[in-house]
Amino acid sequence: MAHTRNSDETGTLTRPGKPAGLRGALALTVSIGLLLAGGCASRGASESEQDTSGPTSSAASAPTSSAPSAAEVGANELGEVPILMYHRITPNPQSVYDRTPQRFRAELQRLVREDYVPVTTAEYATGNMDVPAGKHPVVLTFDDAAESQFRLNSSGEPAEGTAVAILREVAAAHEDFRAVASLYITAPPFGGEHSGRKLRWLHEHGFELGNHTLDHPTLSARSASEATHQIAEMQRRITRAVPDAAVSTIALPRGVHPQPEKIARSGESDGVSYQHDAVLLVGARPAPSPFSANFDPLNVPRIRSQGGSGSGSELGSTAWLDKLAADPDRRYTSDGDPSVISHPADSTRTPAPERRKGKRVNAY
C-alpha cells in the first residue's frame, strides 16, 4: 500500500505526480529504438512493466519514471504487523496499561522514524491497506473510550493532551503519517456527555469506531445470549449515533472470548445483527499479515504499549519494536500497490488462496 498521504485527519490519499516524460529528440530516438527492436517488451519484464498496446506516437513511446519496484523497497506483504493497544493517556499512570502524553507522543515519533504508517483495524483485517512503498503498516487501537483518549474543547476540536489531539499533531508534521486509529467503544463513551457528537466527529475524521461491548464484562462469565446482547446493543448505540458507521471489528474485554467463541465474530440479538472481520485479543505479539494462512480473524493478537522496563515489558511495544527493527525482514513492508501482494520468491510463505481476494501475487 504505497502512497503518500497528506496530513489531514481524513486520511485522504495523495500521490506525488510523476515527472514528465522525455520529449523531442530523446522521444524520437526511443521510438526508432522500439521499431528496430520489433516493438517487443523485454522477456525479463514483469507483467506490470510490459506494454502490450504498442506506441502510437513519439509522446506515447517516451519513457516515464515509475514507482520503485517491490525488489527495490524490499517489499514483504507476508510480514508481521504491530497492532498497538492503548488505554488511558494520562500524566498520572495508575497501571502498566496507562501511558503519559509525553511517552505516547514519543512512541508515535518513533513510529514515524521507523517508517510506519497507521491504518485502521478494518483496513488491516480486509487487506485494504494503502501504505507508501517501503513503509510498514501499524494499527493504533484504544480500548474503553476513556476521556483521556478523546474529548472536544469549546471550539469543537480535540482537547489538547488527548490521544487524538497528539496523534493529529504528529501526523500534521509528517506527510505520510496518517491521523487514523481504531477506538473500541463501551458505554458511556468518552465520559458520556455529548457522546453522539463525539462519535460523529471521530467517524467524520477517519477514525474507526469498534465494538468493546456495552458494559465491558468478561464474556466467558456470561451466557451466550447475554454475551450476544452485550455486543449487539453496543453496536446499536454506535450506529444510532452514527448511522453510516460500519462496525466491523471488536476488541474483547480483557481479551477473553465468549462461549462459544464464534459469537464474538457474528450473532444477533433483539433485532440487531453483527459481523466482525477481526476479533482482537489483548495479546502480546505482532499480528500476521492479513494475506497469510496464519491470519485468524477470531484471534488477532495485539501488543500493549509499554516502555522497556516494568512488569511484562518484554512483551510490550518497546521490546517488540526493537525486535522488528533488528530483524526488518520480519515486518510487513509495502510494495506501494494495494492491488498486488508482493513477497520475496525465496520466502517459505505464500499468500493464503482464500485471502487474496482478487489481488495479483508478485513473488520477486
ABEGO torsion letter per residue (X at the ends): XBBBBBABAAGBBBBBBBBBBBBEAAAAAAAAAAAAAGGBBBAABBAAABBAAEBABAAAABBBBBBBBAAAAGBBAABBBBBBBBBBBBABBABAABBBAAAAAAAAAAAAAAGBBBBBAAAAAAGBBBBBBGBBBBBBBBBGGBAAABBBBAAGBBBBGBAAAAAAAAAAABAABBBBBBBBBBOBBGGGBGAAAAAAAAAAAGBBBBBAEAAGBBAAABBAAAAAAAAAAAAAAAAAABAABBBABBBBBGGBBBOBAAAAABEBBGGBBBBBABBBBAEABBBBBAABAABBAABBBBBBBBBABEBGAAABAAAAAAAAAABAAABBBBAGBAABBBBBAABABBBBAAAAGGBBBBBX
